[in-house]
C-alpha cells in the first residue's frame, strides 16, 4: 500500500506514523525545507498538545457533530498515551492545558520525526503538489519541478491559510476543489480584532482585566473574561482571540458586529453606580477625572469620561449630576465599540472554514466523492478555541486518516 501525504504538519506527521505502523509505504510531501515548522510555534513555543477538558463546545464549523465523532475515536487521553509512548512526559497546566514537561515544542517535533524515520517514512521537502490526478490505478501527484509521485491513497493535510510565513497558503483548497470538493470560504480565526474608534492611538499598549462580548443585532453571541490589550488598530489578548471566530463569521455574513467591554464584571450595574456615588461624594473638591485614579488604569479615564458624554473632566465631583454619574457607570459596564474587521492571515493562529465536512466520512476521514482520498487537520471546516483544541483536531483527524488509508480493502 503506497500512501502519499501532502503536508508535513501535525496532522500529516501523525497520519504518516499510524499508516507506516500499519504496514504502508508512506511518503510525505512538504513544501517547506522541513516538516513541522508550524508545530514549533504552537503554545508560544511550548506546544500545547491537547487539553484535559475536551468538549464539543470548544470546536466550530458548519457541523460540530463531525468533530465530535472524530475526536471521540482518538481523544485527549489516547493522544497523551500516544505521545508518552514516544517519550513525551505530559504535564497539566491551568485551564487543563497539556504541555510536554520539557517546555519545548521542539521535543514534540523531535519524537515525531524520530518515529517517522524509524518506520521508514520518506520525507520529500521543498516539494509542492501542483495537481492530483485520480484514476483506476490510483493517484498521480505532479510535484513542482520534480518527478510525478504515484500512490494508492492520498491524505490531504496541507493546512489552511493562517500564518503563511509557516507554510500555510491555502494550496490544498485548490487541490480539493479540482477533485470535486466544496470549500467553505475560509477566514482568519484566533486573530486580533480591528475597531472603528477614534481613541485607539492614545490607548495603544494599555491593558484591562474585564469581560468582552460579541454583540450582533442586540444579542450577545459569546463572551470571554481575561486580559484585554488595546492597540492602535484595535484589541488583542486571550479573550479577544477566543471571540475572533464569532466576530469573523458574523462579519463575513455582512453583519454589523460590536464588541462590548465590561470593566467591572464582578459587580452589577447598581453596585457599580453605588461605588461611584460613594467615591465622588467622599471628596467633593476632587476634580472628576482625578477621582477615578486608583479605580481604573489612568490611561482610560479621560477616554471613558468623554465617551460617557462628560465635557468638563476637571469639574469638582460635587457638581456632577446623577444622570452623568449613571452615564459613566453605564459606559464602564457596557463600553460598545464597532468591529471593523480582523487582522490579516499573517496574524491569525488558525483558519476557520475549509473543505465541507458533508463530503467527508467522519469515521474514516475518506472523501465521499473520490475513493482513496482522505483529509486531515486544518484544511477541513473544523477549528477550535485556544488551549490545545486545534492540535487535538490535528492529532485526531490525522490518526484516523492514517489508520483508515492504510487498511487494505
N, C-alpha and C positions, 0 to 999 in steps of 0.2 A: 504493500500500500504506500503510494507516494503522496505526501501531503505538502502543499505549498502554503505557507502562512505569510500573508502580506501585511507587514507591520511588526516591528520588534519592540513594542511597548509592553506594558504589564500584561495585557490580555494575550498578546501574541506569544510572549515568553512562557506563560503558564500553559497555554494551549500546546506549545511545542513539546514541553516536558511530558504532559499527560499522553499525548499522541505517541511520542517516542517510547515511553514506558509500555505502551500497548502494542509495540512492535512495528510501528510505522516508520518509514524513511521520511524524515522531516527536513524541509528547507525553509528558512526564514529569510524573507526579503525585506531589508530595511533601507530606506533612502538616505539616512544619516550615516556618518562614518562609524557609528557603533550603536548597538541596541541599548534600550533602556535609559536614554538620556533624560526623558521627561520624569521617569521614576525618581531620579536623583534630586529633583526639585520638590517633590511632594513632601508635605508636612514640614515645610521650612527646612528642607534638607535632612529631615529625620525619618521620613517615610511613615505616615500614619496608615499602617497596614489595613486595619479594619476597626470596628467598633463593637464592643460587647452589647450595646443597646441597639441591636439591629431591628428595624421595623419598617413596614411599607410606607409609613408616613414620611420617611426621610428620602423617598425617591419620587421622581417626577417623570412625566411623559404622557403621551396620549393614552397609554394603558398601563397603569401601575400594577395590575394583576400579573402582567407579563413578568415584571421584575420580581414579584413575589414568588412565582413559580420557579424562576431561575435560581434565585438566592436560596429558596427552600431546598434545592438539590445540592448546593455547595455553600454552606452558610459560614458565619463568622467562626464557629467552633472548628469546623473542618479546615477552614483557612489557617487558623492558628496551629492546628496539628500538622498541616502541610508544611508550614514554614519552620516549625520546631524540628520536624524530621530533617529539614535541610540544614539545621544548625542555628536558626534564629531563636534566641530566647526572648519571648514576648513579655512586655510589662504593660499594665493597665494604668492609664493616667486620667486626669479629670475629664468628665463627660463620657467615660467609658472608652476613650481612645486607646488603641493598641499600637505600641511602638516597639521596634527592636531595642533590647536592653543596651545595645552599643550606642544608641542615639544617632546612628548613621544610616542614611538611605543607601549609601554605597554597600553596606553589609548585605542588604536585601538583594541588590543587583548582583553582587559577587556570588552569592549562593545560587541564584537562579542561573547565571551564566555557567558556573561550575557544573551544575546538574545537566544543563544543555550539552556541554562539551562531553561529559561522561557518557551521555546517551547517544552521542554521535550526531546531534542536531547540526546541520550545516547553516552557518550564518553568512548570508551574502549582503554585505553592507554597501552603501552607496549604490543601491540597486532600486530604481524606481519603476514600479509596474505601470506601463502605459495603457495596455489593453489586456482583457481576458477574453479568450475565445472558448466557447463550450461546444463540445460535440460528443458523438457516441464513444469516442476513445478517451474522453476526459477533457482536461483543460490545457490550453496553451497560453502562457503568460509572456507577453512581449515586454522585455525589460529595456529601458532606455540605454542605448549604447552598448548593450551586451547580448548574449545569446538568449534565445527563447527558452523558457522553462516549461516543462510538461509535468502534469500532475494528475492523479486520480481524483483528488479532493483539493478544495481551496478554502482557506479560512481568511476572511477579510477582517483584519484587526488594525486598520490604518489610523484609528483615532478620529478626532473631529477637526475643528478649526482653531481651538483655543491655544494660545501661546505658540504662534508659528515659529518662533526662534528655537523651539524644542522639537521642530519637525512636523507640527500639525498644519496641514494646508488644505484639508478638505478633498484631497485627491481621491479618497476612497468613495466619495459620493458619486463621482463620475463613473467609476468602475461599476458601482452597484446599479446606477441608472442605466448604463449600457446593457446590463443583464436583465433589465425589466423591472427594477425595484423602484418604488416610490420613496421620495425623500421629504420628510417633514422639514420645512425651512429652518435651518439652524440659526441660533442666536446666542450671544455670549451669556454665560452664567457664572456665578461666583465671581462677580466683577463689580468694580466701583460704579457708583451712580452719579450722573451729571444732573445738576439742578439749574433751574431758571430762577436765580436770585441775585440781587444787586450787592449783597454784603459779603460774598464769599471770600473776596480777596482779603478783607480785614480780619476774617476768622481763620484763614488758612493756617493749619498746624494745631489749632485748638481742639481739645478733646472734652467730651462729656460722657458720663455714665448715665444711661437712661434707656427708654424704650422707644423703638422705632416701628412704625407700622405702614403697610402699603394700603392706600385707600383708593377705591375706584367707584364712582357713582355713589358716594356717600357710604360705602360699605368697606369695612376693614377685611382684607383678604388674608393677611398674615402679619404677625408681629413678633419681634425678637428683642431681647434685652442684652445690654453689654456696652462696651466702649465704642463710641461713635466719634470718628475723626473727620473734621472739616478740612477741605482743601479748596484751592482756587477754582476747581471745576465742579465740586460738589461734596460727596460724602464717601467715606470708606470705613473700615473696621469690621470685625466679625459679624455684628448684626446686619450690616448693610450687605455684605456678601451673601448672607443667607436669604435676604429679601430680594436680591437682584434677579433671581429666576422669575419670581412672580411679577416683578416690575417689567422685565424684558418681555415676558409673554403678553402682558396687557398692552404694552407699547406696540408690539408687533400686530396687535389687533386694532390699532388706531385709537385706543382709549386714552383719555386724559388721566394721568396717574399722579397721585400725590403721595408724598411721604409725610407722616405725622410723627413728630417727636414729643415725647413726654419726659421732661427733665426731672420729674419727681414721681415716678411710677409707684413708689411705696406709699404715697399719700393720695387721698381722694381730693377732688377739686375743692370741696368745702373745707377740708382740713388745711389745704394749702392756702386758701383765702384767709383763714383764721390766723395762720402763721404770718402772712404778710401784714395783716392788720396789727398784729402784736409787734412786729418789727418796726413798722412805721409809727406806731403810737408811743413806743418807749422813748424815742429820741426825736421829737417833732422838729428839732432845729437842724437835723442832719439833711444834707442835700439828698434828694430822692435816689439818684444813681448810686451815691456812696452807701446808702442803706442796704444795698444788695451785696456789698463786699463781705465775703465770708459765707455767703449763701450759694452763690454760683461763681463759676470761673469769670474773672473780671473782664475778659475779652468779650464776653457775651452780653454784658449788662446794657451798654448803650444800644446795641443792635436790637435786643429784645424789647427794650422800652420804646424805641422808635417803631418797631413792628407792632407794638400794642397801641400805637397812636399817641404816645406821650411826646409833646413838643418841647416842653421845658424840663430837661433832665436834671436841672440843678435847683428846682423848686424845693422849699423846705417840705419835709414829709407831712407836716401838719396841714399843708394846703392841698394835698391830693384828695380827690373825691372818691366816694365809694365805687362809682361806676368805673373810674380809671383804675382803681385797685383790682376790680373784677377783670378788667380787660388785660391787665398784666398777668394775673393768675391764669386766665384762660390761655394766654399766649405761651406761658411756660409749661402748661399742662397739655396744650394741643397746638404745637407750632407746625403749621402746614406749609409745605413748600412743593412746588411743581417739579416733577422729574422730567427732564428734557431728553434723557437718553441714558445709555450706559457707555462706559469706556470701550475701547476697541478690542478686537480679538487678542491683541498683544498683551492686554491687561487681564484677560479672562483666565480663570483656572480650569474651566470645563465648558463643554459645548452642550447646549440644550437643542433638541431636535435631532434629526438623523434618519437612518433607514426605518421605514414604517414597520412596527413590530407585527402588524396584522399579516405580513408576508413572511414571517419567521416562525418556526415551530419552537415554542419555549422549552419543550422537553429535550430538544436536541440542538437547538440553535441553527438548524438547517433551513435553507431557503425553501419556501413552498412553491417557488417558481422554477428554480434551477436545482435539480438534484445534485448533491455533492458539493454545493456551495454553502458555507457556514459563515456566521457573523459573530464577532466578539468585541466587547469593550465600547468605547465612546462613539464609535461610528453609528451605533444603534440609538434610536429615540428613547433613551433612558438616561437620566442624570440624577445625581444625588446631592445632598447637602454637604457642607464642610464636616469633617470629623471622621474620615475613613470610609465613607459610604461609596464614593466614586471608585476607590481602589477595590472595595469589596465587589462592586459590579464588574470590574475588570477581571478579578480572580474567578468569580462565579461563572460569568459568561464564557471566559476563556477556557476554564476547566471543562465545562460541558461541551463546548465546541470541539476541543481537542479529543475528548473521550469519544464523542459521537462520530466524529470524522474517521477515527481510527478503527472503528468496529467494522469488520468485514461482513458484508451482507450476502 
